[in-house]
């Protein structure tokens, strides 16, 4: 009897997850419908436009994860988000992800990394800044192509890698 309750609970959880995913997709579709947006090929956008959008999407994922870990002060939320959003951290994340990227994803990353930007890095080296721009371009590309599961999986892998590294440093 107890096993069937557990199985029913797992089934309920998967239904909830499916409905949440549908809700997110519905949200994105609502934006497209309400504003009558035409679908364009993501690859046709400049790498800096992809990075512009990717910056926002990346930040939205971060904020969602951090807020859902518990209610705390906005100052604390901002500190946590800022750490993961800064160029040096994004550079570490993309370095970790390099072996996980497909050929297409690597091509998009390189387009973003190599794009000539007029913006100057404030608290990062130019190399770190360009690596971060490449990551953001990849995130924007995956978002525009509707590859949300892949987008979130990559960000999650990068964040977990950083958290594991921080845990190891604390032990030393």
C-alpha positions in Angstrom: 0.0 0.0 0.0 2.8 2.4 1.0 4.6 1.7 -2.3 1.5 2.6 -4.4 1.2 5.9 -2.5 4.8 6.7 -3.3 4.2 5.8 -7.0 1.1 8.0 -7.0 3.1 10.8 -5.5 5.8 10.5 -8.2 3.0 10.5 -10.8 1.5 13.6 -9.2 4.9 15.3 -9.1 5.5 14.5 -12.8 2.1 15.9 -13.7 2.9 19.1 -11.7 6.3 19.4 -13.5 4.6 18.9 -16.9 2.0 21.5 -16.1 4.7 24.0 -14.9 6.7 23.4 -18.1 3.6 24.0 -20.2 2.9 27.2 -18.2 6.4 28.5 -19.0 5.9 27.6 -22.7 2.5 29.2 -22.6 4.0 32.3 -21.1 6.6 32.5 -23.9 3.9 31.8 -26.5 1.7 34.5 -25.0 4.5 37.1 -25.5 4.8 36.0 -29.1 1.1 36.1 -29.7 0.2 39.3 -27.8 3.0 41.3 -29.6 2.5 39.5 -32.9 6.1 38.6 -33.1 7.4 36.8 -36.2 9.7 33.8 -35.7 13.2 34.5 -37.1 16.1 32.2 -37.4 18.2 32.6 -34.2 21.4 32.2 -36.2 20.4 35.3 -38.3 20.8 37.6 -35.3 24.2 39.2 -34.6 26.1 37.5 -31.7 25.8 40.7 -29.6 22.0 40.7 -30.0 22.0 37.0 -28.9 24.2 38.0 -26.0 21.9 40.9 -25.1 18.9 38.5 -24.9 21.0 35.8 -23.3 22.1 38.1 -20.5 18.4 38.6 -19.6 17.5 35.0 -19.9 20.5 33.8 -17.9 19.7 36.4 -15.1 16.1 35.2 -15.1 17.1 31.6 -14.6 19.5 32.7 -11.8 16.9 34.8 -10.0 14.3 32.1 -10.3 16.6 29.5 -8.8 17.9 31.8 -6.0 14.4 33.1 -5.0 13.0 29.5 -5.0 15.7 28.5 -2.5 14.0 30.5 0.2 12.6 33.9 1.1 15.4 36.2 2.2 16.3 39.9 2.0 16.6 41.4 -1.4 20.1 42.4 -0.6 21.1 38.8 0.0 19.3 37.7 -3.2 21.2 40.4 -5.1 24.5 39.3 -3.7 24.0 35.7 -4.7 22.7 36.6 -8.2 25.5 39.1 -8.8 28.1 36.5 -8.0 26.8 34.1 -10.7 26.1 36.9 -13.2 29.5 38.6 -13.2 31.8 38.0 -16.2 34.5 36.2 -14.2 32.0 33.6 -12.9 30.4 33.2 -16.4 33.8 32.7 -17.8 34.4 29.8 -15.3 31.1 28.3 -16.2 31.7 28.3 -19.9 35.2 26.8 -19.4 33.5 24.0 -17.5 30.9 23.5 -20.2 33.2 23.4 -23.2 33.3 19.6 -23.3 29.5 19.4 -23.1 28.7 21.7 -26.0 27.6 20.4 -29.4 29.4 21.6 -32.5 26.6 24.0 -33.2 26.6 25.3 -29.6 30.4 25.7 -29.8 30.1 27.7 -33.1 27.5 30.0 -31.5 29.7 30.5 -28.4 32.7 31.3 -30.5 30.7 33.9 -32.6 29.7 35.6 -29.3 33.2 35.4 -27.8 34.8 36.8 -30.9 32.3 39.6 -31.5 33.7 43.1 -31.3 31.9 45.0 -28.5 32.3 48.6 -27.7 31.7 47.8 -24.0 34.7 47.6 -21.8 35.0 45.0 -19.0 34.8 46.7 -15.6 35.8 44.1 -13.1 37.1 41.3 -15.4 39.8 40.8 -17.9 39.0 41.2 -21.6 39.3 37.4 -22.0 36.8 36.7 -19.2 34.5 39.4 -20.6 34.5 37.8 -24.1 34.0 34.3 -22.7 31.0 35.6 -20.7 29.7 37.3 -23.9 30.0 33.9 -25.7 28.1 32.2 -22.9 25.3 34.8 -23.1 25.2 34.5 -26.9 24.7 30.7 -26.5 22.0 31.2 -23.9 20.2 33.7 -26.2 20.5 31.3 -29.1 19.1 28.4 -27.2 16.3 30.5 -25.9 15.3 31.8 -29.4 15.4 28.2 -30.7 13.1 27.0 -27.9 15.8 24.7 -26.5 14.8 25.5 -22.9 15.6 22.1 -21.4 19.1 22.2 -22.9 19.6 25.9 -21.8 18.7 25.1 -18.2 20.7 21.9 -18.1 23.8 23.8 -19.2 23.3 26.6 -16.6 22.6 24.0 -13.9 25.8 22.1 -14.8 27.9 25.3 -14.6 26.4 26.4 -11.3 26.8 22.9 -9.8 30.5 22.9 -10.9 31.1 26.2 -9.2 29.3 25.2 -6.0 31.3 21.9 -5.9 34.5 23.9 -6.3 33.5 26.2 -3.5 32.7 23.3 -1.2 36.2 21.8 -1.9 37.8 25.1 -1.1 36.0 25.3 2.3 37.3 21.8 3.2 40.9 22.9 2.6 
